[in-house]
Amino acid sequence: MKSDFLIECYPEFEKELIFNIETYGILKDFSCGEFIVTQGNYVKYLPIIQEGCVKVFSQEDSKDFLLYFIESGESCIYSFAHLNNNTAAKFSAIAEIDSLILLLPIERVKLWIKKYNSLNQIIINNYQKHYDNLLNTTKQIICYNLEDRLFDYLRKKSELSRTSLLNISHKEIALDLGTSREVISRLLKSNKFHGKIKQEGRRIKIL
């Protein structure tokens, strides 16, 4: 139920705003790996994650670059940019796991942010959080070595999936971190990760 989720997650929302979201919002299931937004296409909806997790990334020169993850109750700051900017998306968003997502039509959101201060505040709060995430990602690239970035990435994935046993391939990790599968395989076998992780077949266990 949209209203139950909205009242629990956003108690500051006005009743009229919740009614409008109930009326115009679309609640849709996305399977793991399914695109919510595709780079190069136009953004028609502002997504709010009700259940699950979404990965947001950009592709440059045929390489994927991980930007951040969105969890339950959050939205995508890159989608906010298209509220008043009718240009093609420079990012993609896919379901990291099976997810239930509330899609709000961009044209309606444009009207709502002028009328409801509570929605403006939620957008600002989400923008600040993901802006901080992007700053942290930039700082990691500039200041941290790849081993530290790799372990931080695995730890974040473990938190998001709520399990210490990750069913993830070296190739998938390499794509998210912008490197090669061979480099990831070598790093995971290095002394740097002794006592921190354990390979169990094709899975990685965070110790």
Z-matrix of the N, CA and C atoms (Angstrom, degrees):
N
C 1 1.478
C 2 1.529 1 108.55
N 3 1.332 2 116.42 1 126.31
C 4 1.461 3 119.97 2 -178.74
C 5 1.527 4 111.57 3 -62.74
N 6 1.332 5 116.62 4 -46.13
C 7 1.460 6 120.29 5 -173.66
C 8 1.515 7 111.36 6 -63.19
N 9 1.344 8 118.33 7 -40.96
C 10 1.461 9 120.85 8 179.07
C 11 1.523 10 110.54 9 -60.09
N 12 1.328 11 116.40 10 -45.49
C 13 1.460 12 121.36 11 179.21
C 14 1.521 13 111.04 12 -63.34
N 15 1.333 14 117.26 13 -45.12
C 16 1.456 15 121.19 14 -177.38
C 17 1.522 16 111.85 15 -65.30
N 18 1.321 17 116.90 16 -42.48
C 19 1.465 18 120.68 17 -179.66
C 20 1.520 19 110.82 18 -65.52
N 21 1.337 20 116.08 19 -38.52
C 22 1.469 21 120.16 20 -179.66
C 23 1.527 22 111.58 21 -72.74
N 24 1.330 23 116.06 22 -41.66
C 25 1.459 24 120.90 23 -174.37
C 26 1.528 25 112.49 24 -85.48
N 27 1.330 26 115.98 25 -34.36
C 28 1.463 27 121.18 26 -177.64
C 29 1.530 28 110.08 27 -129.32
N 30 1.327 29 117.69 28 70.62
C 31 1.475 30 120.08 29 -177.08
C 32 1.524 31 112.84 30 -63.40
N 33 1.337 32 117.38 31 -17.71
C 34 1.458 33 120.67 32 -179.81
C 35 1.521 34 113.42 33 -79.90
N 36 1.330 35 117.79 34 -10.06
C 37 1.465 36 120.55 35 -179.80
C 38 1.533 37 111.07 36 -64.93
N 39 1.330 38 115.59 37 136.57
C 40 1.458 39 120.80 38 176.30
C 41 1.532 40 110.16 39 -67.60
N 42 1.319 41 116.43 40 150.71
C 43 1.464 42 120.98 41 -179.52
C 44 1.521 43 111.06 42 -58.78
N 45 1.330 44 116.13 43 -39.20
C 46 1.459 45 120.04 44 -179.56
C 47 1.530 46 110.74 45 -65.21
N 48 1.333 47 116.85 46 -38.44
C 49 1.463 48 120.66 47 178.34
C 50 1.527 49 110.39 48 -64.85
N 51 1.318 50 117.03 49 -43.59
C 52 1.464 51 120.77 50 177.99
C 53 1.525 52 110.37 51 -61.16
N 54 1.323 53 116.53 52 -40.74
C 55 1.469 54 120.22 53 177.52
C 56 1.530 55 110.67 54 -61.56
N 57 1.320 56 117.12 55 -42.39
C 58 1.459 57 120.92 56 179.94
C 59 1.534 58 111.69 57 -65.77
N 60 1.313 59 115.73 58 -39.97
C 61 1.467 60 119.69 59 177.91
C 62 1.523 61 109.93 60 -65.78
N 63 1.325 62 116.06 61 -40.82
C 64 1.465 63 120.74 62 176.17
C 65 1.534 64 110.65 63 -59.12
N 66 1.325 65 115.53 64 -38.27
C 67 1.457 66 120.62 65 -175.54
C 68 1.527 67 112.57 66 -75.00
N 69 1.315 68 116.63 67 -44.12
C 70 1.465 69 120.41 68 -171.64
C 71 1.532 70 114.37 69 -105.62
N 72 1.334 71 117.51 70 -18.17
C 73 1.456 72 119.99 71 -178.72
C 74 1.528 73 112.21 72 -73.47
N 75 1.320 74 115.72 73 150.36
C 76 1.464 75 122.14 74 179.43
C 77 1.517 76 108.56 75 -116.92
N 78 1.319 77 116.30 76 123.00
C 79 1.463 78 121.38 77 178.27
C 80 1.520 79 107.93 78 -96.57
N 81 1.346 80 116.28 79 119.62
C 82 1.459 81 119.33 80 -172.53
C 83 1.522 82 111.29 81 -135.52
N 84 1.339 83 115.28 82 140.36
C 85 1.464 84 121.67 83 174.71
C 86 1.523 85 109.78 84 -85.34
N 87 1.341 86 115.87 85 135.24
C 88 1.464 87 121.91 86 174.26
C 89 1.521 88 108.51 87 -122.49
N 90 1.321 89 116.11 88 129.04
C 91 1.457 90 120.97 89 178.11
C 92 1.525 91 110.06 90 -77.81
N 93 1.322 92 116.41 91 156.58
C 94 1.459 93 121.89 92 178.03
C 95 1.534 94 109.51 93 -53.03
N 96 1.344 95 116.11 94 127.70
C 97 1.457 96 120.82 95 179.91
C 98 1.514 97 114.84 96 89.36
N 99 1.332 98 117.57 97 -4.75
C 100 1.471 99 120.76 98 -179.50
C 101 1.528 100 110.16 99 -82.69
N 102 1.328 101 116.57 100 139.08
C 103 1.464 102 121.42 101 -178.11
C 104 1.528 103 111.40 102 -78.81
N 105 1.326 104 115.34 103 133.75
C 106 1.458 105 121.96 104 170.91
C 107 1.526 106 108.91 105 -96.26
N 108 1.313 107 115.89 106 -41.07
C 109 1.466 108 123.38 107 174.39
C 110 1.524 109 107.40 108 -131.86
N 111 1.339 110 116.55 109 136.79
C 112 1.462 111 121.21 110 178.58
C 113 1.517 112 109.93 111 -115.29
N 114 1.319 113 116.04 112 128.43
C 115 1.458 114 121.17 113 179.41
C 116 1.531 115 110.34 114 -55.52
N 117 1.341 116 115.36 115 132.97
C 118 1.459 117 120.36 116 -178.81
C 119 1.513 118 113.60 117 98.40
N 120 1.356 119 116.35 118 -17.56
C 121 1.468 120 120.48 119 176.69
C 122 1.530 121 109.84 120 -95.74
N 123 1.315 122 115.78 121 167.92
C 124 1.462 123 120.41 122 179.06
C 125 1.527 124 110.42 123 -87.54
N 126 1.333 125 115.59 124 142.23
C 127 1.462 126 121.49 125 -179.91
C 128 1.524 127 108.82 126 -83.89
N 129 1.320 128 116.62 127 117.55
C 130 1.454 129 121.02 128 -178.33
C 131 1.529 130 112.81 129 -104.98
N 132 1.353 131 115.81 130 -17.18
C 133 1.461 132 119.62 131 -176.30
C 134 1.529 133 110.88 132 -135.30
N 135 1.317 134 114.66 133 148.73
C 136 1.460 135 121.23 134 169.80
C 137 1.529 136 106.60 135 -94.89
N 138 1.340 137 118.51 136 114.89
C 139 1.467 138 120.02 137 -176.79
C 140 1.529 139 112.04 138 -86.68
N 141 1.315 140 116.21 139 138.00
C 142 1.467 141 122.31 140 170.56
C 143 1.522 142 107.09 141 -123.29
N 144 1.312 143 116.82 142 125.09
C 145 1.461 144 121.17 143 -175.89
C 146 1.524 145 109.84 144 -78.20
N 147 1.323 146 116.74 145 118.77
C 148 1.464 147 120.40 146 175.99
C 149 1.530 148 110.11 147 -90.12
N 150 1.314 149 116.21 148 -46.22
C 151 1.464 150 121.02 149 175.72
C 152 1.524 151 108.30 150 -139.64
N 153 1.333 152 116.31 151 141.95
C 154 1.456 153 119.46 152 175.25
C 155 1.510 154 113.04 153 106.53
N 156 1.319 155 115.91 154 -153.61
C 157 1.464 156 122.46 155 -175.72
C 158 1.531 157 108.70 156 -156.07
N 159 1.327 158 115.99 157 142.62
C 160 1.471 159 121.84 158 -178.99
C 161 1.528 160 109.38 159 -125.18
N 162 1.323 161 115.23 160 138.37
C 163 1.471 162 121.20 161 176.57
C 164 1.522 163 108.99 162 -101.54
N 165 1.333 164 116.07 163 130.34
C 166 1.459 165 121.95 164 178.95
C 167 1.530 166 108.08 165 -110.95
N 168 1.325 167 116.45 166 128.13
C 169 1.459 168 120.02 167 -177.64
C 170 1.522 169 110.22 168 -148.14
N 171 1.327 170 115.35 169 164.13
C 172 1.451 171 122.39 170 177.79
C 173 1.524 172 108.61 171 -122.77
N 174 1.308 173 116.58 172 148.40
C 175 1.464 174 120.47 173 179.27
C 176 1.524 175 109.59 174 -114.35
N 177 1.323 176 115.08 175 125.11
C 178 1.456 177 121.95 176 177.87
C 179 1.522 178 108.70 177 -131.76
N 180 1.313 179 116.76 178 128.77
C 181 1.465 180 121.87 179 178.79
C 182 1.532 181 111.37 180 52.18
N 183 1.337 182 115.15 181 44.08
C 184 1.469 183 122.99 182 177.36
C 185 1.523 184 113.21 183 67.43
N 186 1.338 185 117.80 184 13.52
C 187 1.455 186 121.69 185 177.01
C 188 1.524 187 109.94 186 -115.00
N 189 1.322 188 116.53 187 134.98
C 190 1.460 189 121.15 188 176.49
C 191 1.519 190 109.66 189 -84.23
N 192 1.338 191 115.63 190 140.83
C 193 1.457 192 121.04 191 178.26
C 194 1.526 193 108.50 192 -127.04
N 195 1.326 194 116.40 193 112.85
C 196 1.463 195 121.53 194 -178.77
C 197 1.521 196 110.74 195 -65.90
N 198 1.338 197 116.02 196 129.02
C 199 1.456 198 121.16 197 178.32
C 200 1.524 199 111.32 198 -99.06
N 201 1.330 200 116.95 199 -55.97
C 202 1.460 201 121.21 200 177.51
C 203 1.522 202 109.59 201 -172.40
N 204 1.335 203 115.32 202 173.37
C 205 1.463 204 122.34 203 175.46
C 206 1.524 205 108.80 204 -110.52
N 207 1.337 206 116.49 205 148.91
C 208 1.468 207 122.34 206 175.70
C 209 1.522 208 107.99 207 -115.30
N 210 1.334 209 115.97 208 132.07
C 211 1.462 210 121.13 209 -179.44
C 212 1.525 211 110.74 210 -110.60
N 213 1.325 212 115.65 211 -177.74
C 214 1.460 213 122.06 212 -177.59
C 215 1.528 214 111.49 213 -55.67
N 216 1.342 215 115.49 214 132.23
C 217 1.450 216 121.54 215 178.64
C 218 1.520 217 114.13 216 88.14
N 219 1.335 218 116.64 217 -3.89
C 220 1.457 219 120.40 218 -177.49
C 221 1.529 220 111.05 219 -107.27
N 222 1.332 221 114.04 220 164.20
C 223 1.462 222 120.21 221 175.96
C 224 1.517 223 108.89 222 -128.60
N 225 1.322 224 116.62 223 -177.76
C 226 1.461 225 122.55 224 -173.39
C 227 1.520 226 110.25 225 -105.64
N 228 1.339 227 117.34 226 121.32
C 229 1.464 228 119.98 227 -177.09
C 230 1.521 229 111.60 228 -66.50
N 231 1.328 230 117.79 229 -27.65
C 232 1.456 231 119.35 230 179.08
C 233 1.526 232 110.86 231 -68.54
N 234 1.331 233 116.64 232 -27.68
C 235 1.464 234 119.52 233 175.16
C 236 1.524 235 111.03 234 -70.43
N 237 1.351 236 116.63 235 -32.06
C 238 1.463 237 119.90 236 178.82
C 239 1.525 238 111.19 237 -59.23
N 240 1.342 239 115.80 238 -35.74
C 241 1.465 240 120.31 239 -177.32
C 242 1.516 241 112.04 240 -61.97
N 243 1.347 242 116.65 241 -20.46
C 244 1.462 243 120.30 242 -176.87
C 245 1.531 244 112.64 243 -95.03
N 246 1.338 245 116.00 244 5.98
C 247 1.458 246 118.80 245 175.38
C 248 1.529 247 109.93 246 -65.12
N 249 1.333 248 116.47 247 -36.81
C 250 1.462 249 120.28 248 -179.17
C 251 1.529 250 111.62 249 -127.08
N 252 1.314 251 115.82 250 23.21
C 253 1.457 252 119.83 251 -177.32
C 254 1.525 253 109.18 252 -140.63
N 255 1.295 254 116.22 253 100.12
C 256 1.464 255 121.44 254 -175.45
C 257 1.536 256 111.20 255 -84.85
N 258 1.331 257 114.64 256 67.92
C 259 1.471 258 120.86 257 177.70
C 260 1.525 259 109.00 258 -125.53
N 261 1.319 260 115.38 259 162.15
C 262 1.460 261 120.15 260 179.89
C 263 1.524 262 110.41 261 -66.96
N 264 1.320 263 116.05 262 148.30
C 265 1.463 264 121.90 263 -178.52
C 266 1.528 265 110.88 264 -66.18
N 267 1.322 266 115.65 265 137.86
C 268 1.469 267 121.62 266 175.95
C 269 1.523 268 110.70 267 -102.95
N 270 1.324 269 115.50 268 22.92
C 271 1.462 270 121.75 269 -179.28
C 272 1.522 271 108.84 270 -149.48
N 273 1.308 272 115.69 271 166.03
C 274 1.464 273 122.36 272 172.35
C 275 1.515 274 108.60 273 -125.20
N 276 1.320 275 116.19 274 155.58
C 277 1.457 276 121.96 275 175.55
C 278 1.522 277 108.13 276 -136.77
N 279 1.332 278 116.70 277 125.63
C 280 1.460 279 120.77 278 178.93
C 281 1.526 280 109.96 279 -127.76
N 282 1.327 281 115.15 280 155.01
C 283 1.464 282 120.11 281 177.68
C 284 1.526 283 108.99 282 -71.13
N 285 1.319 284 115.86 283 119.89
C 286 1.465 285 121.31 284 177.88
C 287 1.521 286 110.32 285 -71.86
N 288 1.326 287 116.10 286 -36.42
C 289 1.461 288 124.32 287 172.28
C 290 1.530 289 106.53 288 -135.79
N 291 1.325 290 117.64 289 172.38
C 292 1.463 291 119.57 290 175.41
C 293 1.531 292 108.66 291 -54.02
N 294 1.324 293 117.13 292 127.81
C 295 1.464 294 120.71 293 -171.74
C 296 1.523 295 111.79 294 -136.67
N 297 1.331 296 114.30 295 150.20
C 298 1.459 297 122.12 296 174.44
C 299 1.524 298 106.70 297 -111.17
N 300 1.330 299 116.24 298 120.15
C 301 1.457 300 120.60 299 -170.56
C 302 1.523 301 111.03 300 -126.62
N 303 1.329 302 114.66 301 134.93
C 304 1.458 303 121.74 302 176.68
C 305 1.526 304 107.87 303 -92.66
N 306 1.325 305 116.74 304 119.40
C 307 1.462 306 122.89 305 -177.98
C 308 1.520 307 109.66 306 -103.24
N 309 1.336 308 115.87 307 118.50
C 310 1.466 309 120.82 308 -179.92
C 311 1.527 310 109.03 309 -105.07
N 312 1.333 311 118.24 310 122.37
C 313 1.466 312 120.68 311 -179.52
C 314 1.531 313 111.40 312 -56.61
N 315 1.326 314 116.43 313 129.18
C 316 1.460 315 121.72 314 -176.90
C 317 1.526 316 111.84 315 -54.56
N 318 1.324 317 117.05 316 -42.24
C 319 1.464 318 120.38 317 -177.53
C 320 1.525 319 111.63 318 -62.61
N 321 1.332 320 116.40 319 -35.64
C 322 1.465 321 120.03 320 177.43
C 323 1.529 322 111.24 321 -71.73
N 324 1.337 323 116.12 322 -40.73
C 325 1.464 324 120.54 323 -179.62
C 326 1.526 325 110.54 324 -61.36
N 327 1.329 326 117.25 325 -36.58
C 328 1.464 327 121.50 326 177.14
C 329 1.528 328 110.96 327 -56.84
N 330 1.320 329 116.32 328 -40.38
C 331 1.460 330 120.99 329 179.70
C 332 1.526 331 111.02 330 -73.51
N 333 1.331 332 116.24 331 -40.56
C 334 1.461 333 120.44 332 -175.89
C 335 1.523 334 112.96 333 -67.04
N 336 1.329 335 117.70 334 -36.67
C 337 1.469 336 118.84 335 -177.21
C 338 1.536 337 111.06 336 -69.83
N 339 1.323 338 116.94 337 -20.40
C 340 1.463 339 120.02 338 176.10
C 341 1.525 340 111.27 339 -79.99
N 342 1.321 341 115.77 340 -23.66
C 343 1.462 342 120.32 341 -173.50
C 344 1.531 343 113.34 342 -103.04
N 345 1.335 344 116.99 343 -32.25
C 346 1.466 345 119.92 344 -173.00
C 347 1.526 346 111.11 345 -117.74
N 348 1.324 347 115.87 346 111.88
C 349 1.458 348 121.08 347 -179.17
C 350 1.529 349 111.95 348 -64.51
N 351 1.335 350 116.89 349 -30.35
C 352 1.466 351 120.55 350 -178.43
C 353 1.526 352 111.27 351 -62.18
N 354 1.336 353 116.79 352 -38.23
C 355 1.457 354 120.81 353 179.07
C 356 1.526 355 110.34 354 -69.08
N 357 1.327 356 116.69 355 -39.24
C 358 1.459 357 120.74 356 175.72
C 359 1.523 358 110.94 357 -57.97
N 360 1.323 359 116.19 358 -42.77
C 361 1.460 360 120.75 359 -177.40
C 362 1.525 361 111.17 360 -66.80
N 363 1.340 362 116.40 361 -39.49
C 364 1.467 363 119.78 362 177.63
C 365 1.522 364 110.63 363 -62.90
N 366 1.312 365 116.97 364 -41.94
C 367 1.465 366 121.38 365 178.86
C 368 1.529 367 110.40 366 -62.60
N 369 1.317 368 116.67 367 -43.52
C 370 1.469 369 120.88 368 179.16
C 371 1.525 370 110.49 369 -63.15
N 372 1.336 371 116.80 370 -43.81
C 373 1.469 372 120.78 371 -179.46
C 374 1.530 373 111.38 372 -62.87
N 375 1.354 374 116.06 373 -44.14
C 376 1.462 375 119.90 374 178.09
C 377 1.525 376 110.88 375 -64.99
N 378 1.323 377 115.84 376 -39.68
C 379 1.461 378 120.44 377 179.79
C 380 1.527 379 110.00 378 -61.04
N 381 1.331 380 116.30 379 -44.51
C 382 1.458 381 120.62 380 -178.95
C 383 1.526 382 111.45 381 -63.34
N 384 1.342 383 116.29 382 -43.44
C 385 1.461 384 119.78 383 -178.50
C 386 1.521 385 111.27 384 -62.95
N 387 1.330 386 117.26 385 -48.46
C 388 1.456 387 119.55 386 -176.78
C 389 1.529 388 111.83 387 -75.53
N 390 1.313 389 116.85 388 -25.85
C 391 1.464 390 119.97 389 172.27
C 392 1.522 391 109.47 390 -63.50
N 393 1.331 392 116.26 391 -43.24
C 394 1.465 393 120.71 392 176.22
C 395 1.523 394 110.96 393 -62.12
N 396 1.340 395 116.63 394 -39.26
C 397 1.464 396 120.30 395 177.89
C 398 1.523 397 111.05 396 -62.09
N 399 1.335 398 116.10 397 -41.83
C 400 1.462 399 120.00 398 179.73
C 401 1.523 400 111.35 399 -66.58
N 402 1.334 401 116.94 400 -38.50
C 403 1.460 402 120.14 401 176.02
C 404 1.523 403 111.14 402 -62.51
N 405 1.338 404 115.46 403 -40.90
C 406 1.453 405 120.00 404 178.58
C 407 1.531 406 111.27 405 -64.48
N 408 1.346 407 116.10 406 -41.23
C 409 1.465 408 119.99 407 177.75
C 410 1.521 409 110.90 408 -62.31
N 411 1.338 410 116.27 409 -43.93
C 412 1.464 411 120.70 410 178.56
C 413 1.518 412 111.03 411 -61.94
N 414 1.333 413 115.97 412 -42.79
C 415 1.465 414 120.32 413 179.92
C 416 1.524 415 111.17 414 -63.87
N 417 1.336 416 116.18 415 -38.85
C 418 1.461 417 119.77 416 177.98
C 419 1.519 418 111.43 417 -61.42
N 420 1.344 419 115.94 418 -43.68
C 421 1.467 420 120.34 419 -178.47
C 422 1.524 421 110.79 420 -63.97
N 423 1.341 422 116.11 421 -39.99
C 424 1.459 423 120.46 422 -175.61
C 425 1.528 424 111.98 423 -80.62
N 426 1.344 425 116.01 424 -41.77
C 427 1.466 426 119.73 425 -168.64
C 428 1.532 427 114.60 426 -103.51
N 429 1.334 428 118.00 427 -26.41
C 430 1.457 429 119.79 428 -173.71
C 431 1.521 430 110.51 429 -101.43
N 432 1.335 431 115.10 430 153.54
C 433 1.457 432 118.24 431 173.85
C 434 1.527 433 109.08 432 -82.67
N 435 1.313 434 116.32 433 169.65
C 436 1.464 435 121.19 434 -173.93
C 437 1.518 436 111.79 435 -65.79
N 438 1.338 437 117.49 436 -31.60
C 439 1.470 438 119.94 437 178.30
C 440 1.527 439 111.32 438 -60.79
N 441 1.339 440 116.18 439 -44.40
C 442 1.471 441 120.19 440 179.28
C 443 1.519 442 111.40 441 -66.52
N 444 1.326 443 116.94 442 -40.42
C 445 1.462 444 120.93 443 178.27
C 446 1.526 445 110.56 444 -63.15
N 447 1.335 446 115.55 445 -40.48
C 448 1.458 447 120.74 446 -179.25
C 449 1.519 448 111.23 447 -63.47
N 450 1.329 449 116.92 448 -46.50
C 451 1.459 450 119.13 449 -178.70
C 452 1.527 451 111.28 450 -67.40
N 453 1.340 452 117.19 451 -38.81
C 454 1.461 453 120.82 452 177.33
C 455 1.525 454 110.30 453 -62.68
N 456 1.324 455 116.19 454 -39.33
C 457 1.471 456 122.26 455 177.84
C 458 1.526 457 110.92 456 -62.57
N 459 1.335 458 116.94 457 -47.66
C 460 1.467 459 121.04 458 -179.23
C 461 1.530 460 111.15 459 -64.77
N 462 1.313 461 116.00 460 -39.65
C 463 1.465 462 119.92 461 178.76
C 464 1.528 463 111.08 462 -64.21
N 465 1.357 464 116.19 463 -40.49
C 466 1.464 465 120.22 464 178.64
C 467 1.524 466 110.28 465 -65.91
N 468 1.324 467 117.32 466 -42.35
C 469 1.460 468 120.91 467 178.21
C 470 1.521 469 110.68 468 -61.04
N 471 1.333 470 116.22 469 -38.64
C 472 1.460 471 120.74 470 179.42
C 473 1.527 472 110.53 471 -65.05
N 474 1.334 473 117.31 472 -41.02
C 475 1.461 474 121.77 473 178.56
C 476 1.528 475 111.06 474 -64.46
N 477 1.325 476 116.30 475 -43.51
C 478 1.458 477 120.81 476 -177.62
C 479 1.523 478 112.20 477 -66.55
N 480 1.337 479 116.18 478 -39.53
C 481 1.467 480 120.31 479 -178.08
C 482 1.528 481 112.18 480 -87.67
N 483 1.337 482 116.03 481 -6.39
C 484 1.469 483 122.67 482 179.02
C 485 1.526 484 112.20 483 55.91
N 486 1.319 485 115.34 484 41.18
C 487 1.460 486 121.53 485 175.79
C 488 1.521 487 109.02 486 -151.85
N 489 1.315 488 116.42 487 148.10
C 490 1.464 489 120.44 488 178.39
C 491 1.521 490 111.57 489 -87.89
N 492 1.348 491 116.83 490 -6.75
C 493 1.462 492 121.49 491 -178.85
C 494 1.529 493 108.90 492 -108.73
N 495 1.319 494 116.45 493 107.77
C 496 1.460 495 122.38 494 -174.72
C 497 1.520 496 111.22 495 -97.83
N 498 1.315 497 115.77 496 125.94
C 499 1.455 498 121.50 497 175.45
C 500 1.528 499 107.76 498 -93.48
N 501 1.329 500 115.45 499 80.99
C 502 1.456 501 120.82 500 -173.00
C 503 1.523 502 109.68 501 -141.21
N 504 1.315 503 116.35 502 139.45
C 505 1.458 504 120.64 503 -177.52
C 506 1.529 505 110.94 504 -89.14
N 507 1.328 506 115.94 505 158.80
C 508 1.461 507 120.65 506 176.67
C 509 1.522 508 110.45 507 -63.04
N 510 1.328 509 116.97 508 -32.91
C 511 1.459 510 121.07 509 179.26
C 512 1.521 511 111.11 510 -65.63
N 513 1.338 512 116.57 511 -42.05
C 514 1.468 513 120.59 512 179.65
C 515 1.522 514 110.71 513 -63.51
N 516 1.341 515 116.00 514 -42.84
C 517 1.464 516 120.33 515 177.69
C 518 1.522 517 109.84 516 -60.69
N 519 1.331 518 116.02 517 -45.55
C 520 1.467 519 121.30 518 -178.56
C 521 1.526 520 111.46 519 -59.97
N 522 1.332 521 117.28 520 -40.72
C 523 1.463 522 120.87 521 179.25
C 524 1.524 523 111.04 522 -62.63
N 525 1.338 524 116.36 523 -43.36
C 526 1.464 525 120.21 524 -178.61
C 527 1.524 526 112.29 525 -67.91
N 528 1.335 527 116.89 526 -32.84
C 529 1.462 528 120.41 527 -176.44
C 530 1.527 529 113.07 528 -97.69
N 531 1.323 530 116.37 529 1.57
C 532 1.454 531 119.69 530 175.44
C 533 1.508 532 114.62 531 69.26
N 534 1.325 533 116.65 532 38.38
C 535 1.463 534 120.74 533 178.47
C 536 1.526 535 108.73 534 -136.32
N 537 1.333 536 116.95 535 -164.63
C 538 1.461 537 120.38 536 -178.01
C 539 1.523 538 111.66 537 -102.79
N 540 1.330 539 116.02 538 157.62
C 541 1.463 540 121.10 539 177.89
C 542 1.523 541 110.72 540 -61.01
N 543 1.330 542 117.06 541 -37.86
C 544 1.465 543 121.09 542 -178.56
C 545 1.531 544 111.28 543 -63.09
N 546 1.334 545 116.04 544 -39.38
C 547 1.472 546 120.27 545 178.94
C 548 1.523 547 110.62 546 -65.02
N 549 1.340 548 116.78 547 -44.37
C 550 1.466 549 120.81 548 179.11
C 551 1.526 550 110.71 549 -62.61
N 552 1.311 551 117.18 550 -44.72
C 553 1.470 552 120.81 551 179.17
C 554 1.516 553 110.71 552 -59.79
N 555 1.324 554 117.16 553 -42.31
C 556 1.462 555 120.74 554 -179.65
C 557 1.528 556 111.33 555 -66.00
N 558 1.333 557 115.95 556 -42.24
C 559 1.464 558 119.60 557 -179.38
C 560 1.525 559 111.93 558 -64.45
N 561 1.336 560 116.52 559 -41.84
C 562 1.465 561 120.06 560 -178.16
C 563 1.524 562 112.21 561 -66.43
N 564 1.327 563 116.67 562 -21.55
C 565 1.466 564 120.98 563 178.31
C 566 1.530 565 112.19 564 -92.90
N 567 1.329 566 116.98 565 -4.50
C 568 1.464 567 120.59 566 -175.47
C 569 1.524 568 111.50 567 -78.23
N 570 1.320 569 115.23 568 164.61
C 571 1.466 570 121.34 569 179.99
C 572 1.524 571 111.96 570 -62.89
N 573 1.317 572 116.42 571 -23.45
C 574 1.465 573 121.78 572 -178.64
C 575 1.528 574 111.41 573 -56.47
N 576 1.347 575 116.88 574 -30.56
C 577 1.460 576 120.23 575 -174.22
C 578 1.527 577 113.47 576 -105.34
N 579 1.319 578 117.58 577 5.69
C 580 1.467 579 120.10 578 175.69
C 581 1.526 580 109.55 579 -64.26
N 582 1.315 581 116.50 580 128.07
C 583 1.463 582 121.25 581 -179.15
C 584 1.512 583 114.01 582 84.42
N 585 1.334 584 117.73 583 -4.76
C 586 1.470 585 121.52 584 179.60
C 587 1.520 586 112.12 585 -107.78
N 588 1.335 587 115.70 586 -38.07
C 589 1.452 588 120.09 587 179.50
C 590 1.519 589 110.05 588 -137.49
N 591 1.318 590 115.42 589 164.90
C 592 1.465 591 121.05 590 177.83
C 593 1.521 592 108.18 591 -143.93
N 594 1.329 593 116.24 592 131.61
C 595 1.463 594 121.32 593 176.74
C 596 1.523 595 109.55 594 -82.67
N 597 1.313 596 116.68 595 125.66
C 598 1.462 597 122.03 596 176.72
C 599 1.519 598 107.33 597 -123.91
N 600 1.332 599 115.50 598 90.40
C 601 1.457 600 120.51 599 -174.04
C 602 1.506 601 109.66 600 65.10
N 603 1.341 602 116.73 601 -121.98
C 604 1.463 603 121.04 602 177.93
C 605 1.512 604 111.98 603 -94.34
N 606 1.310 605 117.33 604 8.08
C 607 1.456 606 121.50 605 -179.09
C 608 1.521 607 110.94 606 -109.10
N 609 1.337 608 115.08 607 159.24
C 610 1.457 609 121.85 608 -179.45
C 611 1.517 610 108.33 609 -120.91
N 612 1.322 611 116.38 610 126.88
C 613 1.467 612 121.19 611 179.91
C 614 1.531 613 109.31 612 -106.09
N 615 1.336 614 116.41 613 127.15
C 616 1.450 615 121.75 614 175.42
C 617 1.515 616 108.26 615 -84.57
N 618 1.336 617 117.05 616 121.76
C 619 1.467 618 120.78 617 -175.78
C 620 1.524 619 111.00 618 -89.08
